[in-house]
């Protein structure tokens, strides 16, 4: 018998999700020519739609062409053609589920070899010890740059609705720009965007207001938020509780809880504080506490692979179960659960002691599965992490050459667009 996992969930905007299982955002880094979704990315989402997931949340789509999390990132700004995004939305909705676009700005988490800008609330770089040189040195954003970035989020959201997406998820977790403003470890500003919790949350709340004003009332707006940064003195569960309360009256439908950043990659099960690690549902203990006071439905993501775990998450008061890696390995996992079956394969674990390198290898393993699914092949989750990482690095170098050639053309087009 299908249990609560397969019951509909109505949202505040009026949308109704067909079940309580979501494909959480994974950074596919699979953009085609022009930083646009291509046939492979579209087919990947069609496969997930066929697998029975009620909600598909895309990997992060960048709101600023000069600031990408990776050289093969998808960009949707004021000048991007909508046709590829229309096809992407159709594929995601092809089996009756919903598709939301995750929209993001990386802030200071931009690789040092990338062109463009590296911005942050302050000029503090990402601290990865001997790997710190992987990221560029950020400059502190001016008030004008903050306002322009808020407007970019709103533009991307409005265009996502035009393309047929059912909602957007604003990424304010994992150490990206909005998360950087929330963090007292990263945000050392002394103006209206720094210092007090209210000031540190200002950019996120302004972004949510701008997005909600730019889209229809029936269009879903969600926020991805860290339950904690897993760094001493960083954003913690009490901060998350307060931010959720501030989000509630702004027309937010859902808050997805995750955790960590590149400096403490808890989202891959590798927090720097090993006491926070768990085999499954990494952030459930924190989420159980937040559920008791949250005025908004919560979604929990992080390490869920079995139906029993998913049902426990719902039993603890969480509204939606989010899965990433599990659906990269078994894209039809919801359909399997409906039929009383579980996944018959798991990703090969990465046991390297170097946490930043292990996190990169884990992501490379996942992306290798996504490309296989997109080609119509079956996943091969036992791929060696070193093989996956080397292959990923080769692809990134090729993508970086394309991005370096494309960006000047996009900036020229954007300048022309503004002058017409």
C-alpha positions as CSV (number, residue, x, y, z in Angstrom):
1,X,0.0,0.0,0.0
2,X,1.2,3.5,-0.8
3,X,1.6,5.5,2.4
4,X,1.9,9.1,3.1
5,X,4.9,9.4,0.7
6,X,2.4,9.2,-2.2
7,X,-0.2,11.6,-0.9
8,X,-0.5,15.0,-2.5
9,X,0.8,18.2,-0.8
10,X,-1.0,21.5,-1.3
11,X,1.2,24.6,-1.1
12,X,0.4,28.2,-0.1
13,X,0.5,29.4,-3.6
14,X,-2.3,27.0,-4.5
15,X,-0.1,24.5,-6.3
16,X,-0.4,20.8,-5.4
17,X,2.5,18.4,-5.6
18,X,1.5,14.9,-6.6
19,X,3.6,13.2,-3.9
20,X,6.1,14.0,-1.1
21,X,9.2,12.9,-3.0
22,X,11.4,15.6,-4.6
23,X,14.5,15.3,-6.7
24,X,16.8,17.8,-4.9
25,X,19.0,20.1,-6.9
26,X,22.4,18.6,-7.9
27,X,24.8,20.8,-9.8
28,X,24.8,18.9,-13.1
29,X,27.3,21.2,-14.9
30,X,25.9,20.0,-18.2
31,X,25.2,23.2,-20.1
32,X,25.5,23.0,-23.8
33,X,26.5,25.7,-26.3
34,X,25.8,29.2,-25.0
35,X,25.4,28.0,-21.3
36,X,22.0,26.7,-22.2
37,X,20.2,23.4,-21.4
38,X,20.8,21.0,-24.3
39,X,19.3,17.7,-25.4
40,X,21.2,15.6,-22.8
41,X,20.0,17.8,-19.9
42,X,16.4,17.7,-21.2
43,X,16.5,13.9,-21.5
44,X,17.9,13.5,-18.0
45,X,14.8,15.3,-16.6
46,X,12.4,13.4,-18.8
47,X,13.9,10.2,-17.3
48,X,13.5,11.5,-13.7
49,X,9.9,12.6,-14.5
50,X,9.1,9.0,-15.8
51,X,10.6,7.7,-12.5
52,X,7.7,9.0,-10.4
53,X,9.2,11.9,-8.5
54,X,6.5,14.4,-7.6
55,X,8.8,17.5,-7.7
56,X,12.0,18.0,-9.7
57,X,14.2,20.8,-8.6
58,X,16.9,21.7,-11.2
59,X,20.5,22.0,-10.5
60,X,21.4,25.6,-9.9
61,X,20.7,28.0,-12.7
62,X,22.9,31.1,-12.6
63,X,21.4,34.6,-12.5
64,X,24.6,36.4,-13.4
65,X,26.5,35.4,-16.5
66,X,29.8,36.6,-15.0
67,X,29.5,34.5,-11.8
68,X,29.1,30.7,-12.3
69,X,29.7,27.9,-9.9
70,X,31.3,26.0,-12.7
71,X,32.2,26.6,-16.4
72,X,29.3,24.3,-17.6
73,X,26.7,26.1,-15.6
74,X,23.3,27.0,-17.1
75,X,22.6,30.8,-17.3
76,X,19.2,32.4,-17.5
77,X,19.4,36.1,-17.6
78,X,17.6,38.9,-19.5
79,X,19.2,38.0,-22.8
80,X,19.1,34.2,-22.8
81,X,16.8,32.6,-25.4
82,X,13.8,30.9,-23.8
83,X,13.3,28.0,-26.2
84,X,15.7,25.6,-24.5
85,X,14.2,26.4,-21.1
86,X,10.7,25.8,-22.5
87,X,11.8,22.3,-23.6
88,X,13.4,21.6,-20.2
89,X,10.2,22.5,-18.4
90,X,8.1,20.4,-20.7
91,X,10.4,17.4,-20.1
92,X,10.3,17.8,-16.3
93,X,6.4,18.0,-16.4
94,X,6.0,15.2,-18.9
95,X,4.7,12.6,-16.4
96,X,2.5,14.9,-14.4
97,X,4.9,16.1,-11.7
98,X,6.1,19.6,-11.1
99,X,9.5,21.2,-12.0
100,X,11.1,24.1,-10.1
101,X,14.2,26.0,-11.2
102,X,16.8,26.5,-8.5
103,X,18.3,30.0,-9.0
104,X,21.6,30.9,-7.6
105,X,24.6,33.3,-7.4
106,X,27.9,31.7,-6.2
107,X,29.3,34.8,-4.6
108,X,32.9,34.0,-3.5
109,X,32.6,30.3,-4.4
110,X,34.0,30.8,-7.9
111,X,37.1,28.9,-9.2
112,X,40.2,31.0,-9.5
113,X,40.6,30.1,-13.2
114,X,37.2,31.4,-14.1
115,X,36.7,34.7,-15.9
116,X,34.1,37.2,-14.5
117,X,33.6,38.4,-11.0
118,X,34.2,37.0,-7.5
119,X,32.0,38.8,-5.0
120,X,31.1,38.4,-1.4
121,X,29.7,40.3,1.5
122,X,33.3,40.9,2.6
123,X,36.7,40.2,1.1
124,X,37.3,37.0,3.0
125,X,38.2,34.1,0.7
126,X,37.2,30.4,0.9
127,X,39.4,28.6,3.4
128,X,40.2,25.1,2.2
129,X,43.7,24.9,3.7
130,X,46.1,23.8,1.0
131,X,43.3,23.8,-1.5
132,X,42.3,27.5,-0.9
133,X,43.9,28.6,-4.2
134,X,41.1,26.8,-6.1
135,X,38.9,29.8,-5.4
136,X,39.2,33.4,-6.4
137,X,39.8,36.2,-3.9
138,X,36.5,38.0,-3.5
139,X,35.8,41.7,-3.4
140,X,33.1,43.1,-1.0
141,X,30.0,44.0,-2.9
142,X,28.8,47.6,-3.1
143,X,25.2,48.5,-2.3
144,X,24.6,49.0,-6.0
145,X,26.0,45.5,-6.8
146,X,23.7,44.1,-4.1
147,X,20.7,45.8,-5.6
148,X,21.6,44.7,-9.1
149,X,22.0,41.1,-7.9
150,X,18.6,41.1,-6.2
151,X,17.1,42.4,-9.5
152,X,18.9,39.6,-11.4
153,X,17.2,36.9,-9.2
154,X,13.8,38.5,-10.0
155,X,14.5,38.6,-13.7
156,X,15.5,34.9,-13.7
157,X,12.4,33.9,-11.8
158,X,10.1,35.8,-14.1
159,X,11.7,34.2,-17.2
160,X,11.5,30.8,-15.6
161,X,7.8,31.3,-15.2
162,X,7.6,32.4,-18.9
163,X,9.3,29.2,-19.9
164,X,6.7,27.0,-18.1
165,X,8.4,26.1,-14.9
166,X,6.1,25.7,-11.9
167,X,8.3,27.5,-9.4
168,X,11.7,28.6,-8.3
169,X,13.9,27.7,-5.4
170,X,16.2,30.5,-4.2
171,X,19.5,29.0,-3.1
172,X,20.6,30.4,0.2
173,X,22.6,27.4,1.4
174,X,25.9,25.6,0.9
175,X,28.0,28.7,1.2
176,X,26.8,30.5,-2.0
177,X,26.2,34.2,-2.0
178,X,22.9,34.5,0.0
179,X,24.3,32.0,2.5
180,X,27.5,34.1,2.7
181,X,25.5,37.1,3.7
182,X,23.7,35.1,6.4
183,X,27.0,33.7,7.9
184,X,28.6,35.7,10.7
185,X,31.9,34.0,9.8
186,X,31.9,35.4,6.2
187,X,29.8,38.6,6.5
188,X,32.0,41.1,8.3
189,X,30.1,44.2,7.0
190,X,29.3,47.1,9.2
191,X,26.5,48.6,7.0
192,X,22.9,47.7,6.5
193,X,23.8,44.2,5.3
194,X,26.0,43.2,8.2
195,X,26.2,42.8,11.9
196,X,22.8,41.9,13.3
197,X,20.9,38.8,12.2
198,X,18.3,41.1,10.6
199,X,21.0,42.9,8.6
200,X,22.7,39.7,7.5
201,X,19.3,38.3,6.3
202,X,18.4,41.5,4.5
203,X,19.7,40.4,1.1
204,X,17.9,37.1,1.2
205,X,14.6,38.7,2.3
206,X,14.9,41.5,-0.3
207,X,15.5,38.8,-3.0
208,X,12.4,36.8,-1.9
209,X,10.3,40.0,-2.0
210,X,11.6,40.9,-5.5
211,X,11.1,37.4,-6.8
212,X,7.5,37.1,-5.4
213,X,6.7,40.5,-6.9
214,X,8.0,39.4,-10.3
215,X,6.0,36.2,-10.6
216,X,2.3,35.2,-10.5
217,X,0.7,34.4,-7.1
218,X,0.2,30.8,-8.2
219,X,3.9,30.4,-9.1
220,X,5.7,28.6,-6.3
221,X,8.6,30.3,-4.5
222,X,10.9,28.2,-2.2
223,X,14.1,28.8,-0.4
224,X,17.0,26.4,0.2
225,X,18.5,27.2,3.6
226,X,21.2,25.6,5.7
227,X,20.0,24.1,9.0
228,X,23.6,24.9,10.1
229,X,26.9,25.6,8.5
230,X,28.7,23.1,10.7
231,X,31.4,25.6,11.5
232,X,31.9,26.9,15.0
233,X,30.6,30.4,15.2
234,X,28.7,30.1,11.9
235,X,25.1,30.1,10.9
236,X,23.3,27.6,13.2
237,X,19.9,26.1,13.9
238,X,18.7,29.1,15.9
239,X,19.6,31.4,13.0
240,X,17.7,29.1,10.7
241,X,14.6,29.2,12.9
242,X,14.6,33.0,12.9
243,X,15.1,33.2,9.1
244,X,12.2,30.8,8.5
245,X,10.0,33.0,10.7
246,X,11.0,36.1,8.6
247,X,10.3,34.2,5.3
248,X,6.8,33.1,6.3
249,X,4.9,36.3,5.6
250,X,6.7,36.9,2.3
251,X,4.8,34.3,0.2
252,X,7.3,31.5,0.5
253,X,5.8,28.1,-0.2
254,X,8.5,25.8,1.2
255,X,11.9,25.8,2.9
256,X,14.4,23.1,2.0
257,X,16.8,22.3,4.8
258,X,20.3,21.2,4.0
259,X,23.7,22.1,5.5
260,X,27.4,22.8,5.0
261,X,29.5,24.6,2.5
262,X,32.7,23.9,0.6
263,X,34.6,24.6,3.8
264,X,32.5,22.0,5.7
265,X,30.8,19.8,3.1
266,X,28.1,18.3,5.3
267,X,25.8,18.1,2.3
268,X,28.0,15.2,1.1
269,X,28.1,13.6,4.5
270,X,31.5,15.1,5.3
271,X,31.2,17.8,7.8
272,X,34.4,19.0,9.4
273,X,32.8,18.1,12.8
274,X,32.5,14.3,12.5
275,X,29.8,14.3,15.2
276,X,27.3,15.7,12.7
277,X,27.7,12.8,10.3
278,X,25.1,10.1,9.9
279,X,24.6,7.3,7.4
280,X,21.3,8.6,6.2
281,X,19.2,11.8,6.6
282,X,22.2,13.8,7.7
283,X,20.2,16.8,8.9
284,X,17.1,15.1,10.4
285,X,17.9,15.8,14.1
286,X,18.2,19.5,13.3
287,X,15.1,19.4,11.1
288,X,13.0,17.7,13.8
289,X,13.8,20.6,16.1
290,X,12.9,23.2,13.4
291,X,9.7,21.5,12.4
292,X,8.2,22.1,15.9
293,X,8.3,25.9,15.3
294,X,8.3,26.4,11.6
295,X,5.3,28.2,10.1
296,X,6.2,26.9,6.7
297,X,6.4,23.3,5.2
298,X,9.9,22.0,5.3
299,X,11.8,19.7,2.9
300,X,14.7,17.7,4.1
301,X,17.6,16.7,1.8
302,X,20.8,14.8,2.6
303,X,21.7,11.1,2.3
304,X,18.2,9.5,2.1
305,X,18.2,6.3,0.1
306,X,15.7,3.9,1.6
307,X,11.9,4.1,1.9
308,X,11.9,3.4,5.6
309,X,14.2,6.5,6.1
310,X,11.9,8.6,3.9
311,X,8.9,7.6,5.9
312,X,10.6,8.3,9.2
313,X,11.4,11.8,7.9
314,X,7.7,12.4,7.1
315,X,6.7,10.9,10.5
316,X,8.9,13.5,12.2
317,X,6.9,16.3,10.6
318,X,8.9,17.1,7.5
319,X,6.5,17.7,4.5
320,X,8.8,16.6,1.6
321,X,11.7,14.2,1.3
322,X,14.5,15.4,-1.0
323,X,16.9,13.0,-2.7
324,X,19.9,13.7,-4.9
325,X,22.5,10.9,-5.2
326,X,19.9,8.2,-4.7
327,X,18.1,9.4,-7.8
328,X,21.4,9.7,-9.7
329,X,21.9,6.0,-9.1
330,X,18.3,4.8,-9.4
331,X,16.3,7.4,-11.4
332,X,13.0,5.4,-11.0
333,X,13.3,4.9,-7.2
334,X,9.9,6.4,-6.4
335,X,8.3,3.9,-8.8
336,X,10.2,1.1,-7.1
337,X,9.0,2.2,-3.7
338,X,5.4,2.2,-5.0
339,X,6.0,-1.4,-6.0
340,X,7.5,-2.4,-2.7
341,X,11.1,-2.6,-4.0
342,X,14.3,-0.7,-3.0
343,X,17.3,0.4,-4.9
344,X,19.6,-2.5,-5.9
345,X,22.8,-0.4,-6.2
346,X,24.6,2.3,-4.3
347,X,27.4,4.7,-5.0
348,X,30.9,3.6,-4.3
349,X,31.9,5.4,-1.1
350,X,34.8,7.8,-1.1
351,X,37.0,7.2,1.9
352,X,39.8,9.7,1.2
353,X,41.1,11.6,4.3
354,X,41.4,14.9,2.3
355,X,37.8,16.2,2.8
356,X,37.8,18.9,0.0
357,X,39.2,16.3,-2.5
358,X,36.8,13.6,-1.3
359,X,33.9,16.0,-1.7
360,X,35.0,16.9,-5.3
361,X,35.3,13.2,-6.1
362,X,31.9,12.4,-4.8
363,X,30.3,15.1,-6.9
364,X,32.3,13.8,-9.9
365,X,30.9,10.3,-9.3
366,X,27.3,11.7,-9.3
367,X,27.8,13.7,-12.4
368,X,29.2,10.7,-14.3
369,X,25.9,8.9,-13.5
370,X,23.8,11.9,-14.6
371,X,25.6,11.9,-18.0
372,X,24.9,8.1,-18.4
373,X,21.2,8.5,-17.6
374,X,21.0,11.5,-20.0
375,X,22.5,9.2,-22.8
376,X,19.9,6.6,-22.1
377,X,22.4,4.2,-20.4
378,X,22.1,2.6,-17.0
379,X,24.0,4.2,-14.1
380,X,27.3,2.6,-13.1
381,X,27.7,3.6,-9.5
382,X,30.8,1.5,-8.7
383,X,33.0,3.8,-10.8
384,X,36.2,4.5,-9.0
385,X,36.2,8.1,-7.5
386,X,39.7,8.8,-8.9
387,X,38.5,7.9,-12.4
388,X,35.4,10.0,-12.1
389,X,37.4,12.9,-10.8
390,X,39.9,12.8,-13.6
391,X,37.2,12.6,-16.2
392,X,35.4,15.5,-14.6
393,X,38.5,17.6,-14.6
394,X,39.0,17.0,-18.4
395,X,35.4,18.0,-19.0
396,X,35.8,21.1,-16.9
397,X,38.8,22.2,-18.8
398,X,36.9,21.9,-22.1
399,X,33.9,23.7,-20.7
400,X,36.2,26.5,-19.3
401,X,37.5,27.2,-22.8
402,X,34.0,27.4,-24.2
403,X,32.9,29.7,-21.3
404,X,35.9,32.0,-21.8
405,X,35.0,32.4,-25.5
406,X,31.3,32.9,-24.8
407,X,31.4,35.4,-21.9
408,X,32.7,38.5,-23.9
409,X,30.0,37.9,-26.5
410,X,27.3,37.7,-23.8
411,X,28.5,40.9,-22.1
412,X,28.4,42.7,-25.5
413,X,24.9,41.4,-26.1
414,X,23.7,42.4,-22.7
415,X,25.1,45.9,-23.2
416,X,23.2,46.2,-26.5
417,X,20.1,44.9,-24.8
418,X,20.2,47.6,-22.1
419,X,20.7,50.3,-24.7
420,X,17.7,49.4,-26.9
